Amino acid sequence: MTYLMLFKYTQKGLENIRESPKRVESAKQVIKAVGGEVKAFYLLMGEYDTAMLVDAPNPEAIAKASLSVGSRGNVTCKTLAAFNEGEFNKMISALP
């Protein structure tokens, strides 16, 4: 399953922004530890500050990763399930 993880820096995260690249690598390791893989990382301009496109085995795994990363106090996280075009087309074709 694919997920889009959207992050906002907290005040603590902004105060220590120079450590952000190390925190990204740490978050990748957390995701790997729950059986997931980060496919892409992005710095954003807008409502959210950064994002990761992640493959994870199940909702419980991505929830663990989100809680672990968020518990460090540098970011808040919003996680969305993401369906690719093929999955979208399959859902649409199966509509009643």
PAVO-726480 format. One record per residue: residue in three letters; z, x, y of N, C-alpha, C, O in turn. Coordinates in steps of 0.05 Angstrom, whole numbers, plus 5000, padded with zeros to 4 digits. Atoms other than C-alpha are relative to their C-alpha. Layout:
residu | nZ | nX | nY | caZ | caX | caY | cZ | cX | cY | oZ | oX | oY
ALA | Z | X | Y | Z | X | Y | Z | X | Y | Z | X | Y
...
This chain:
residu | nZ | nX | nY | caZ | caX | caY | cZ | cX | cY | oZ | oX | oY
MET | 5000 | 5017 | 4976 | 5000 | 5000 | 5000 | 5000 | 5018 | 5025 | 5012 | 5039 | 5025
THR | 5002 | 4985 | 4975 | 4984 | 5024 | 5070 | 5018 | 4987 | 5021 | 5020 | 4963 | 5023
TYR | 4982 | 5009 | 4979 | 5032 | 5019 | 5129 | 4994 | 5015 | 5026 | 4986 | 5038 | 5025
LEU | 5002 | 4987 | 4974 | 5028 | 5033 | 5203 | 5028 | 5000 | 5011 | 5041 | 4980 | 5016
MET | 4973 | 4996 | 4989 | 5093 | 5061 | 5229 | 4997 | 5007 | 5030 | 4985 | 5027 | 5037
LEU | 5001 | 4996 | 4971 | 5100 | 5055 | 5305 | 5027 | 5009 | 5010 | 5048 | 4996 | 5004
PHE | 4975 | 4988 | 4991 | 5153 | 5097 | 5340 | 5002 | 4999 | 5030 | 4982 | 5003 | 5045
LYS | 4993 | 4997 | 4972 | 5186 | 5095 | 5408 | 5022 | 5021 | 5002 | 5041 | 5020 | 4987
TYR | 4979 | 4981 | 4996 | 5226 | 5154 | 5433 | 5025 | 4987 | 5012 | 5023 | 4969 | 5029
THR | 4975 | 5008 | 4988 | 5299 | 5141 | 5448 | 5006 | 5020 | 5023 | 4991 | 5040 | 5026
GLN | 4992 | 4980 | 4979 | 5333 | 5176 | 5507 | 5006 | 5027 | 4987 | 4998 | 5048 | 4998
LYS | 4994 | 4975 | 5015 | 5359 | 5228 | 5457 | 4974 | 5014 | 4992 | 4972 | 5038 | 4995
GLY | 5026 | 4989 | 5008 | 5288 | 5238 | 5431 | 4985 | 5013 | 5023 | 4973 | 5034 | 5020
LEU | 5013 | 4989 | 4977 | 5261 | 5248 | 5500 | 5014 | 5025 | 5011 | 5001 | 5044 | 5020
GLU | 4985 | 4977 | 4990 | 5316 | 5296 | 5520 | 4994 | 5025 | 4983 | 4996 | 5047 | 4993
ASN | 5006 | 4978 | 5018 | 5297 | 5339 | 5460 | 4970 | 4999 | 4991 | 4964 | 5005 | 4968
ILE | 5028 | 5004 | 5007 | 5221 | 5327 | 5463 | 4987 | 5025 | 4988 | 4969 | 5023 | 4972
ARG | 5012 | 4975 | 5010 | 5205 | 5400 | 5449 | 5005 | 5003 | 4970 | 4990 | 5019 | 4957
GLU | 4995 | 4999 | 5029 | 5234 | 5390 | 5379 | 4984 | 4979 | 4985 | 4985 | 4978 | 4961
SER | 5015 | 5022 | 5012 | 5187 | 5332 | 5366 | 4981 | 5009 | 4978 | 4980 | 4996 | 4957
PRO | 5017 | 4991 | 5022 | 5136 | 5372 | 5324 | 5016 | 5005 | 4974 | 5007 | 4998 | 4952
LYS | 4983 | 4995 | 5024 | 5193 | 5393 | 5277 | 5009 | 4973 | 4988 | 5011 | 4971 | 4964
ARG | 4991 | 5026 | 5010 | 5217 | 5321 | 5273 | 4977 | 4985 | 4986 | 4982 | 4971 | 4967
VAL | 5023 | 5012 | 5014 | 5146 | 5298 | 5254 | 4999 | 5011 | 4972 | 4995 | 4996 | 4953
GLU | 5001 | 4987 | 5027 | 5146 | 5348 | 5197 | 5023 | 4990 | 4983 | 5019 | 4986 | 4959
SER | 4977 | 5010 | 5014 | 5215 | 5324 | 5177 | 4995 | 4971 | 4990 | 5001 | 4964 | 4967
ALA | 5007 | 5028 | 5007 | 5191 | 5251 | 5177 | 4980 | 5000 | 4977 | 4982 | 4984 | 4959
LYS | 5020 | 4998 | 5022 | 5132 | 5271 | 5133 | 5014 | 5007 | 4973 | 5007 | 4996 | 4952
GLN | 4986 | 4993 | 5024 | 5181 | 5302 | 5083 | 5017 | 4976 | 4990 | 5019 | 4972 | 4965
VAL | 4985 | 5024 | 5008 | 5224 | 5238 | 5083 | 4981 | 4981 | 4986 | 4987 | 4970 | 4965
ILE | 5019 | 5018 | 5012 | 5162 | 5197 | 5068 | 4991 | 5010 | 4973 | 4987 | 4995 | 4954
LYS | 5007 | 4988 | 5026 | 5141 | 5245 | 5013 | 5022 | 4996 | 4980 | 5017 | 4991 | 4956
ALA | 4977 | 5003 | 5018 | 5211 | 5240 | 4983 | 5003 | 4973 | 4988 | 5014 | 4969 | 4966
VAL | 4999 | 5027 | 5011 | 5204 | 5165 | 4974 | 4974 | 4993 | 4986 | 4970 | 4970 | 4978
GLY | 5025 | 5005 | 5015 | 5136 | 5173 | 4941 | 4976 | 4994 | 5017 | 4955 | 4986 | 5006
GLY | 5022 | 5006 | 4982 | 5093 | 5164 | 5002 | 4985 | 5024 | 5010 | 4991 | 5047 | 5003
GLU | 5017 | 4978 | 4988 | 5041 | 5205 | 5040 | 4991 | 4991 | 5027 | 4981 | 4969 | 5031
VAL | 5010 | 5004 | 4973 | 5026 | 5210 | 5114 | 4970 | 5007 | 5001 | 4963 | 5029 | 4995
LYS | 5029 | 4996 | 4998 | 4951 | 5201 | 5123 | 4991 | 5010 | 5027 | 4972 | 5025 | 5030
ALA | 5007 | 4992 | 4973 | 4950 | 5211 | 5198 | 5024 | 4996 | 5019 | 5041 | 4979 | 5014
PHE | 4980 | 5002 | 4978 | 4996 | 5222 | 5259 | 4985 | 4998 | 5026 | 4965 | 5012 | 5030
TYR | 5013 | 5003 | 4973 | 4978 | 5200 | 5330 | 5021 | 5000 | 5022 | 5042 | 4987 | 5018
LEU | 4986 | 5004 | 4975 | 5008 | 5209 | 5399 | 4986 | 4976 | 5014 | 4962 | 4976 | 5016
LEU | 5012 | 5024 | 4988 | 4998 | 5142 | 5434 | 5006 | 4998 | 5030 | 5024 | 5011 | 5040
MET | 4995 | 5007 | 4972 | 4993 | 5118 | 5506 | 5002 | 4970 | 5001 | 4983 | 4956 | 4995
GLY | 4997 | 5029 | 4999 | 5022 | 5049 | 5516 | 5028 | 4993 | 4991 | 5047 | 5007 | 4997
GLU | 4974 | 5010 | 5008 | 5079 | 5009 | 5486 | 5015 | 5018 | 4981 | 5039 | 5020 | 4983
TYR | 4988 | 4981 | 5019 | 5092 | 5059 | 5430 | 4992 | 5028 | 5007 | 4971 | 5033 | 5020
ASP | 5005 | 4972 | 4993 | 5096 | 5134 | 5435 | 4985 | 5015 | 4978 | 4968 | 5032 | 4985
THR | 5015 | 4987 | 5022 | 5072 | 5157 | 5366 | 4996 | 4980 | 4978 | 5009 | 4959 | 4977
ALA | 5005 | 5017 | 5023 | 5046 | 5128 | 5302 | 4993 | 5017 | 4976 | 4982 | 5039 | 4979
MET | 5008 | 4988 | 5025 | 5037 | 5147 | 5229 | 4986 | 4979 | 4983 | 4996 | 4957 | 4981
LEU | 5013 | 5017 | 5021 | 4988 | 5117 | 5179 | 5010 | 5012 | 4974 | 5006 | 5035 | 4968
VAL | 4986 | 4990 | 5024 | 5025 | 5121 | 5113 | 4992 | 4983 | 4976 | 4989 | 4959 | 4977
ASP | 5002 | 5014 | 5026 | 5011 | 5104 | 5040 | 5027 | 5003 | 4987 | 5039 | 5024 | 4986
ALA | 4975 | 5000 | 5014 | 5074 | 5084 | 5003 | 4998 | 4982 | 4976 | 4982 | 4963 | 4976
PRO | 5003 | 5015 | 5025 | 5085 | 5056 | 4933 | 5009 | 4971 | 5002 | 4999 | 4954 | 4987
ASN | 4990 | 5027 | 4999 | 5122 | 4993 | 4955 | 5016 | 4996 | 5026 | 5022 | 5016 | 5040
PRO | 4985 | 5005 | 4975 | 5159 | 4959 | 5013 | 5027 | 5013 | 5001 | 5037 | 5021 | 5022
GLU | 4974 | 4987 | 5001 | 5226 | 4987 | 4990 | 4999 | 5029 | 5008 | 5016 | 5039 | 5023
ALA | 5003 | 4972 | 4993 | 5201 | 5058 | 4996 | 4996 | 5004 | 5029 | 5008 | 5022 | 5041
ILE | 5005 | 4996 | 4971 | 5174 | 5050 | 5066 | 5024 | 4991 | 5017 | 5029 | 5003 | 5038
ALA | 4975 | 5008 | 4986 | 5238 | 5014 | 5087 | 5020 | 5022 | 5000 | 5033 | 5028 | 5020
LYS | 4982 | 4977 | 5002 | 5279 | 5073 | 5062 | 4992 | 5021 | 5020 | 5009 | 5033 | 5034
ALA | 5010 | 4979 | 4982 | 5235 | 5121 | 5100 | 5006 | 4992 | 5030 | 5015 | 5009 | 5045
SER | 4996 | 5010 | 4973 | 5239 | 5079 | 5164 | 5029 | 5002 | 5008 | 5035 | 5012 | 5030
LEU | 4972 | 4999 | 4994 | 5314 | 5073 | 5160 | 5010 | 5029 | 5003 | 5026 | 5035 | 5020
SER | 4991 | 4972 | 4999 | 5323 | 5147 | 5146 | 4991 | 5014 | 5026 | 5007 | 5028 | 5039
VAL | 5010 | 4987 | 4975 | 5279 | 5170 | 5204 | 5014 | 4988 | 5024 | 5022 | 5003 | 5042
GLY | 4987 | 5013 | 4977 | 5310 | 5119 | 5252 | 5029 | 5007 | 5002 | 5040 | 5008 | 5024
SER | 4971 | 4994 | 5000 | 5381 | 5138 | 5232 | 5006 | 5026 | 5014 | 5030 | 5031 | 5021
ARG | 4996 | 4974 | 4987 | 5372 | 5206 | 5265 | 5002 | 4997 | 5030 | 5010 | 5016 | 5044
GLY | 4995 | 5006 | 4972 | 5372 | 5173 | 5333 | 4979 | 5009 | 5020 | 4982 | 5006 | 5044
ASN | 5021 | 4990 | 4981 | 5308 | 5204 | 5363 | 4978 | 4980 | 5005 | 4965 | 4981 | 5026
VAL | 5021 | 5021 | 4997 | 5262 | 5144 | 5353 | 5010 | 4974 | 4989 | 5028 | 4973 | 4973
THR | 4998 | 5025 | 5013 | 5261 | 5071 | 5338 | 4973 | 4995 | 4986 | 4953 | 5006 | 4995
CYS | 5024 | 5003 | 5016 | 5210 | 5047 | 5287 | 4994 | 4971 | 4995 | 5012 | 4955 | 4989
LYS | 5010 | 5027 | 5008 | 5169 | 4985 | 5275 | 4978 | 5006 | 4979 | 4960 | 5021 | 4984
THR | 5018 | 4995 | 5022 | 5132 | 4984 | 5209 | 4984 | 4975 | 4993 | 4995 | 4954 | 4990
LEU | 5018 | 5022 | 5006 | 5072 | 4940 | 5194 | 4984 | 5006 | 4975 | 4975 | 5029 | 4971
ALA | 5017 | 4997 | 5023 | 5036 | 4929 | 5129 | 4971 | 4999 | 5010 | 4965 | 4983 | 5028
ALA | 5028 | 4998 | 4990 | 4962 | 4947 | 5138 | 4981 | 4996 | 4976 | 4985 | 5008 | 4955
PHE | 5020 | 5006 | 5021 | 4904 | 4920 | 5097 | 4973 | 5011 | 5009 | 4964 | 5006 | 5031
ASN | 5026 | 4989 | 4993 | 4838 | 4957 | 5095 | 4978 | 4978 | 5000 | 4984 | 4956 | 4992
GLU | 5021 | 5020 | 4997 | 4771 | 4923 | 5105 | 4993 | 4987 | 4973 | 4989 | 4963 | 4972
GLY | 5005 | 5011 | 5026 | 4759 | 4914 | 5030 | 5022 | 4979 | 4992 | 5015 | 4958 | 4981
GLU | 4978 | 5018 | 5006 | 4828 | 4882 | 5021 | 4998 | 4975 | 5017 | 5002 | 4952 | 5008
PHE | 5004 | 5022 | 4981 | 4815 | 4838 | 5082 | 4978 | 4981 | 4989 | 4981 | 4957 | 4988
ASN | 5022 | 5016 | 5009 | 4748 | 4815 | 5055 | 5007 | 4984 | 4974 | 4999 | 4962 | 4970
LYS | 4991 | 5013 | 5024 | 4779 | 4799 | 4987 | 5018 | 4976 | 5006 | 5015 | 4955 | 4994
MET | 4983 | 5023 | 4992 | 4832 | 4756 | 5020 | 4984 | 4978 | 5012 | 4989 | 4954 | 5005
ILE | 5015 | 5020 | 4987 | 4782 | 4720 | 5062 | 4983 | 4984 | 4979 | 4981 | 4960 | 4981
SER | 5017 | 5014 | 5019 | 4737 | 4705 | 5003 | 5016 | 4983 | 4981 | 5005 | 4965 | 4968
ALA | 4982 | 5016 | 5018 | 4797 | 4676 | 4964 | 5014 | 4978 | 5015 | 5030 | 4964 | 5003
LEU | 4988 | 5022 | 4986 | 4817 | 4628 | 5019 | 4993 | 4973 | 4989 | 4970 | 4969 | 4981
PRO | 5006 | 5027 | 5011 | 4823 | 4556 | 4995 | 4982 | 4984 | 5019 | 4975 | 4961 | 5013
